[in-house]
Amino acid sequence: MAVATARRLIPTLALVAGATVGASNRALAQWSPSRPDSHAPIGVMGDHRHHAGEVMLSYRFMVMEMAGSRVGRDRVSDADVLDPDGYGYPVTPTDMTMQMHMFGAMWAPTDGVTLLGMIPIVDRSMDHRTRAGTAFTTESGGIGDVKLGGLIGLADWGRQLLHLNAMVSLPTGSIEQRDVLPTSMGEDVQLPYPMQNGSGTLDLEPALTWLGQTRDWSWGAQGGATIRLGENDRGWTLGNRYYATGWWARAFGRSVSGSVRLRATRTENIDGSDPAPSVNPSVVPTADPDLRAGTVVEAGFGVNLYVPKWRAFRVAAEVLAPLVRDLDGPQLETDWTLVLGVQVVPVH
């Protein structure tokens, strides 16, 4: 049901956006990058290309909060996860905070191609509760998987643009993050999959991005995937991920715009398993490779502040909240995500 809902979202967005374009002022014949709504909401990556010779530097800060567990669409209590007559796990995660700093750079060698790279630094903290009533926290952090690639223009008609996102994700993030557990006698041991910094595999990240503008409005849609190649050094492969998102934005004068967005994401289960004794799928749900899949549909609300006199300086924020969560579980559910960002074009 959730997958079907997700599949209906983006075509609906495209139809409404197309109707908006048809009702717009058709005298404006060229897509403009010098508007507060010319960039997508800050949570969308690889949304725009640049003119030849332009460079853009960016920084994003993302925080995601997760609390409580879900099986399918139903919320389940920590007590149910721990109950021997329920799900029967001796340990359950209760909540998790993930923070990410993303540093990015874009450069356009031609009008049709923009090259880009992104370096994430990630910190995670997960709280747990045991059947005996004790609580403990595990933490991990460091550089994540670096992303490199290009945005390749496919079409440019009127005030609409279409480009291919041709990206790869390099296995630079550690998949051997360790911490002390209550049962590890003070020794650092391997942590379960959600606490790792990367995938450990070379991943393809193709996508298509479609943009459009009217006099006061802009809109866009992006659909893509993360395709894992091979198996990592610890004998497992993260599940593929598929997503689709669409947004509308409204410019309020020359410097401010607001946006609304829908995003649907489908994540598959992990293939294989980690051999470490501490990653035991019968002890805690986060260690079970068959409890990582799910479908999530989210709504986002964002704002862009654009200051062209400061060499194309842009500050943006977006918050996302779930509408649908259908998870293979027990699995921690995401409650909200906040993305803040700064983008500057020092070279025109």
Phi and psi in degrees as a GROMACS rama.xvg file:
@    title "Ramachandran Plot"
@    xaxis  label "Phi"
@    yaxis  label "Psi"
@TYPE xy
-65.249  -38.3201  ALA-2
-64.6277  -41.9114  VAL-3
-63.6269  -40.6307  ALA-4
-59.4464  -44.4537  THR-5
-62.9486  -39.3069  ALA-6
-67.7758  -24.7011  ARG-7
-83.245  -17.7699  ARG-8
-65.5466  -53.9359  LEU-9
-68.2412  -41.6154  ILE-10
-58.0998  -37.8636  PRO-11
-63.5  -43.8232  THR-12
-59.141  -44.2988  LEU-13
-64.0432  -39.8688  ALA-14
-65.302  -44.1556  LEU-15
-65.4651  -41.6691  VAL-16
-62.2934  -40.8207  ALA-17
-63.5271  -37.5002  GLY-18
-65.5165  -37.6716  ALA-19
-62.8943  -42.6917  THR-20
-62.4789  -42.3888  VAL-21
-63.5512  -27.1184  GLY-22
-92.2801  2.61307  ALA-23
-83.1112  177.18  SER-24
-75.4007  107.776  ASN-25
-79.5583  -3.78819  ARG-26
-71.0129  -21.4715  ALA-27
-84.6779  108.574  LEU-28
-106.742  -1.40744  ALA-29
-132.362  134.793  GLN-30
-65.6975  132.143  TRP-31
-109.497  128.552  SER-32
-86.6765  -5.88715  PRO-33
-101.283  49.8408  SER-34
-133.304  154.504  ARG-35
-64.8654  -25.1805  PRO-36
-99.6664  12.121  ASP-37
-76.1573  -18.6578  SER-38
-98.7683  149.401  HIS-39
-67.4567  170.271  ALA-40
-50.8858  146.659  PRO-41
-62.1946  -19.2838  ILE-42
-77.7229  -7.50937  GLY-43
-93.5895  129.227  VAL-44
-99.8419  146.81  MET-45
62.2885  40.9053  GLY-46
-88.376  -19.6493  ASP-47
-143.419  153.444  HIS-48
-103.182  171.599  ARG-49
-122.849  163.665  HIS-50
-74.9351  157.242  HIS-51
-53.1694  131.116  ALA-52
91.0769  -13.4433  GLY-53
-76.4601  145.692  GLU-54
-123.887  138.143  VAL-55
-129.289  132.534  MET-56
-109.279  143.039  LEU-57
-143.051  154.776  SER-58
-139.588  130.428  TYR-59
-124.31  142.329  ARG-60
-120.836  125.102  PHE-61
-122.881  136.231  MET-62
-127.78  132.608  VAL-63
-125.214  131.273  MET-64
-112.617  131.374  GLU-65
-125.431  137.834  MET-66
-153.916  133.942  ALA-67
80.4453  162.739  GLY-68
-116.88  157.067  SER-69
-139.214  142.956  ARG-70
-122.471  115.272  VAL-71
63.6403  -127.028  GLY-72
-98.244  1.07793  ARG-73
-98.5271  133.535  ASP-74
-74.6545  136.252  ARG-75
-123.562  144.299  VAL-76
-79.5931  160.055  SER-77
-59.9308  -36.9649  ASP-78
-62.2571  -38.4509  ALA-79
-66.0751  -38.7952  ASP-80
-65.0235  -36.6553  VAL-81
-85.8301  -19.971  LEU-82
-63.463  124.479  ASP-83
-58.1272  -27.4767  PRO-84
-92.9718  -0.49031  ASP-85
-103.243  -116.53  GLY-86
-83.6466  -19.7466  TYR-87
77.8456  23.587  GLY-88
-89.8436  134.729  TYR-89
-68.1352  -23.6016  PRO-90
-135.177  142.52  VAL-91
-135.938  142.048  THR-92
-72.0919  143.666  PRO-93
-107.448  -35.4073  THR-94
-162.203  163.067  ASP-95
-149.734  140.012  MET-96
-120.368  129.503  THR-97
-120.695  130.244  MET-98
-119.954  137.905  GLN-99
-135.371  133.556  MET-100
-106.292  120.413  HIS-101
-115.669  118.824  MET-102
-105.102  129.159  PHE-103
-133.867  156.668  GLY-104
-143.934  140.896  ALA-105
-130.533  143.833  MET-106
-146.216  134.269  TRP-107
-106.829  106.246  ALA-108
-70.5056  -26.692  PRO-109
-141.825  170.918  THR-110
-65.341  -26.408  ASP-111
-90.6727  -13.9427  GLY-112
-133.24  131.46  VAL-113
-123.599  124.9  THR-114
-93.1974  146.867  LEU-115
-150.216  157.847  LEU-116
-145.353  148.439  GLY-117
-138.323  133.173  MET-118
-119.629  114.338  ILE-119
-97.4  144.42  PRO-120
-121.954  123.965  ILE-121
-121.29  140.577  VAL-122
-128.4  133.879  ASP-123
-129.575  144.064  ARG-124
-139.298  125.483  SER-125
-126.62  125.588  MET-126
-92.6546  145.124  ASP-127
-131.448  159.528  HIS-128
-134.403  140.048  ARG-129
-102.318  165.09  THR-130
-63.1673  -27.2178  ARG-131
-77.4377  -5.97452  ALA-132
96.533  1.00449  GLY-133
-84.5406  159.915  THR-134
-127.132  148.555  ALA-135
-153.596  164.074  PHE-136
-129.185  137.977  THR-137
-114.15  148.19  THR-138
-135.041  150.539  GLU-139
-152.057  164.432  SER-140
178.96  167.708  GLY-141
139.655  -170.011  GLY-142
-68.8823  141.408  ILE-143
-96.7001  -159.395  GLY-144
-80.9021  122.521  ASP-145
-74.6808  138.56  VAL-146
-114.24  133.233  LYS-147
-134.027  152.119  LEU-148
161.862  -156.718  GLY-149
-148.276  158.336  GLY-150
-109.361  119.832  LEU-151
-113.527  117.068  ILE-152
-64.7345  131.968  GLY-153
-110.933  -33.1658  LEU-154
-157.694  150.79  ALA-155
-148.506  103.079  ASP-156
-133.126  125.436  TRP-157
57.7447  -126.007  GLY-158
-105.043  35.2066  ARG-159
-128.729  145.356  GLN-160
-132.968  147.971  LEU-161
-135.968  129.526  LEU-162
-140.257  158.2  HIS-163
-95.4486  129.276  LEU-164
-93.4957  109.707  ASN-165
-111.182  92.4209  ALA-166
-122.072  152.753  MET-167
-127.97  149.17  VAL-168
-112.253  121.842  SER-169
-90.1901  143.885  LEU-170
-78.9205  61.7497  PRO-171
-90.086  -17.6897  THR-172
-80.9242  140.478  GLY-173
-66.5299  140.181  SER-174
-114.731  20.7363  ILE-175
-127.777  39.6388  GLU-176
-68.0238  136.083  GLN-177
-132.339  156.218  ARG-178
-159.722  171.346  ASP-179
-84.1898  133.407  VAL-180
-109.555  160.026  LEU-181
-58.0975  -26.2152  PRO-182
-98.9175  4.89693  THR-183
-97.4394  9.65931  SER-184
56.3263  39.068  MET-185
80.8846  1.58331  GLY-186
-96.5913  145.269  GLU-187
-72.7591  133.375  ASP-188
-130.722  163.18  VAL-189
-60.9964  134.866  GLN-190
-94.2863  157.235  LEU-191
-65.0471  172.75  PRO-192
-56.2638  -44.0377  TYR-193
-66.3886  -12.5281  PRO-194
-96.738  4.28092  MET-195
-88.4134  153.103  GLN-196
-82.9574  -22.9076  ASN-197
-146.558  -173.02  GLY-198
-93.3386  -26.1659  SER-199
79.6732  3.20763  GLY-200
-129.877  158.373  THR-201
-76.0616  126.448  LEU-202
-121.568  138.59  ASP-203
-90.4335  140.071  LEU-204
-132.135  71.3639  GLU-205
-80.0332  152.429  PRO-206
-160.866  160.576  ALA-207
-119.357  137.574  LEU-208
-127.211  131.289  THR-209
-124.386  125.665  TRP-210
-124.166  151.483  LEU-211
-154.356  159.245  GLY-212
-139.853  151.574  GLN-213
-120.066  -166.119  THR-214
-61.6175  -44.4172  ARG-215
-117.306  -11.0511  ASP-216
-118.677  155.329  TRP-217
-136.988  160.275  SER-218
-152.776  164.702  TRP-219
-168.176  165.494  GLY-220
-145.426  145.017  ALA-221
-142.515  134.309  GLN-222
-133.367  137.852  GLY-223
-163.529  -171.749  GLY-224
-153.568  159.527  ALA-225
-116.865  113.917  THR-226
-108.285  116.219  ILE-227
-79.928  135.191  ARG-228
-110.205  114.608  LEU-229
80.2821  -162.246  GLY-230
-123.254  141.177  GLU-231
-79.8684  178.464  ASN-232
-67.6941  -13.797  ASP-233
-102.366  7.72971  ARG-234
88.2756  19.7296  GLY-235
-140.087  164.29  TRP-236
-134.885  122.987  THR-237
-57.5501  150.962  LEU-238
-69.1002  148.397  GLY-239
-61.6563  155.648  ASN-240
-129.822  136.494  ARG-241
-127.045  140.098  TYR-242
-146.386  157.04  TYR-243
-144.596  139.283  ALA-244
-144.49  150.275  THR-245
-145.181  149.769  GLY-246
-147.034  157.432  TRP-247
-123.967  144.979  TRP-248
-137.44  148.137  ALA-249
-124.595  126.124  ARG-250
-83.3706  133.913  ALA-251
-116.304  88.2141  PHE-252
80.6167  -160.331  GLY-253
-89.7493  -8.71915  ARG-254
-125.025  -14.6382  SER-255
-130.166  140.674  VAL-256
-141.818  153.281  SER-257
-119.783  154.623  GLY-258
-141.543  153.635  SER-259
-126.35  147.32  VAL-260
-147.672  149.645  ARG-261
-119.076  139.582  LEU-262
-137.213  130.019  ARG-263
-119.004  131.598  ALA-264
-132.248  133.711  THR-265
-119.882  122.722  ARG-266
-116.343  136.234  THR-267
-93.4695  165.349  GLU-268
-71.2928  163.259  ASN-269
-74.6256  140.64  ILE-270
-99.9599  128.026  ASP-271
87.4194  -171.35  GLY-272
-156.577  155.864  SER-273
-78.6408  135.974  ASP-274
-78.6673  -8.3774  PRO-275
-64.1192  134.591  ALA-276
-58.8716  -28.3911  PRO-277
-72.5279  -17.2741  SER-278
-99.7304  72.7223  VAL-279
-103.924  114.112  ASN-280
-65.2429  -13.6997  PRO-281
-88.0873  -6.80208  SER-282
-96.6611  -44.8098  VAL-283
-143.463  139.565  VAL-284
-59.2322  -31.2665  PRO-285
-66.3888  -15.9171  THR-286
-92.5059  -0.220237  ALA-287
-94.2022  113.448  ASP-288
-66.4894  -14.4684  PRO-289
-92.3366  7.4475  ASP-290
-121.779  40.8572  LEU-291
-118.651  -7.20554  ARG-292
-84.6078  160.946  ALA-293
170.547  164.601  GLY-294
-121.108  130.008  THR-295
-131.262  132.51  VAL-296
-117.484  129.008  VAL-297
-127.457  153.764  GLU-298
-110.781  138.005  ALA-299
-123.5  145.892  GLY-300
-130.849  126.136  PHE-301
-137.221  168.124  GLY-302
-142.579  140.486  VAL-303
-118.684  136.187  ASN-304
-117.503  118.909  LEU-305
-115.728  127.566  TYR-306
-123.832  85.2461  VAL-307
-63.6816  -28.1291  PRO-308
-68.3446  -18.5193  LYS-309
-98.8861  44.1719  TRP-310
56.1014  53.5448  ARG-311
57.7191  56.3449  ALA-312
-93.7617  130.664  PHE-313
-133.272  133.462  ARG-314
-118.634  136.544  VAL-315
-144.847  157.315  ALA-316
-146.861  148.267  ALA-317
-149.849  139.287  GLU-318
-120.868  137.427  VAL-319
-121.679  139.318  LEU-320
-132.028  145.109  ALA-321
-75.7073  141.698  PRO-322
-103.564  -38.3722  LEU-323
-134.683  133.043  VAL-324
-134.547  113.267  ARG-325
-125.625  99.7946  ASP-326
-119.493  140.772  LEU-327
-70.0046  115.103  ASP-328
-142.537  -176.706  GLY-329
-66.199  131.528  PRO-330
-145.971  137.313  GLN-331
-57.9377  139.68  LEU-332
-106.904  145.924  GLU-333
-82.2014  129.14  THR-334
-93.6219  -40.3545  ASP-335
-164.525  158.186  TRP-336
-135.417  135.106  THR-337
-121.345  131.789  LEU-338
-124.606  126.127  VAL-339
-118.187  146.136  LEU-340
-154.418  156.896  GLY-341
-130.978  133.51  VAL-342
-132.094  135.926  GLN-343
-140.098  140.894  VAL-344
-111.385  91.6714  VAL-345
-77.5006  -18.4364  PRO-346
-123.171  121.233  VAL-347
